[in-house]
Every structure is written in structure tokens, then in C-alpha cells.
Amino acid sequence: MTDWLDPPIILNLVPTSFRLYVNADKDDHEEIVLLGEIKLKGRESVKLTTDEDFEKLEGILRLVDSGPEGPKDDKPIGWLTYCEKLETIDAYHAASYTLHVKIPS
């Protein structure tokens, strides 16, 4: 059973840039995605168990129209995903996080 007595985690994130993508393919449902870079608001901090500095991680916000197959209620559904640093001979990706939110039509 999940313990809901702990206080919620509140992150004050601010956008640094945004792009709007619209797929208007007539054979598929129109998809609208607002994709942006975000960062933690100044003077705030988050302690990570990885000892990384959260303020220096790349943050991405994806706001996606859930389309006709999405939930019918008015509540957005979203999740926060952390991706650890990847460093191999063939690839490199800095540690980052993505906040993905599906917004009902």
C-alpha cells in the first residue's frame, strides 16, 4: 500500500524555450505537441541520490494533446522521467529529465 502521508514534492520549473509541432495529416488524427526546455526556478534546489546537481540537468517539457482515444475526463495525465548519463564508445547523452503531460482534447 502506498503511503500518502508524505508531503508532495513541488518543483517550480520555468520555461527557457518552446516549439510547437502540429501534425495535420488528413489520414491520421491531428497531433499537437508543445515541446520546451525547462529549468528549476532560481534559488531552489533538489537533492538527488545520484549526487548530480539537478539545476544543471537538461529538462524537457512535452505537452501532448491526447487525441480522440485519450481520457474523456478533464484531468491531465503526466509523469516525470529521469535519464541517467550515458557514455559509451558510440554514444554520449548527458543526464536529463522529461516532464511528459497528456492533455485531454
KAFENLIN-V809500 format. One record per run of one state. SS is the DSSP state (h for helix, s for strand, l for the rest). FROM is the first residue (numbers start at 0). LEN is the number of residues. If there is no record, write none. Layout:
ss=<SS & SS>
from=<FROM & FROM>
len=<LEN & LEN>
This chain:
ss=<l & s & l & s & l & s & l & s & h & l & s & l & s & l & s & l & s & l & s & l>
from=<0 & 12 & 23 & 30 & 40 & 46 & 47 & 52 & 53 & 56 & 57 & 65 & 76 & 83 & 85 & 87 & 91 & 93 & 95 & 103>
len=<12 & 11 & 7 & 10 & 6 & 1 & 5 & 1 & 3 & 1 & 8 & 11 & 7 & 2 & 2 & 4 & 2 & 2 & 8 & 2>
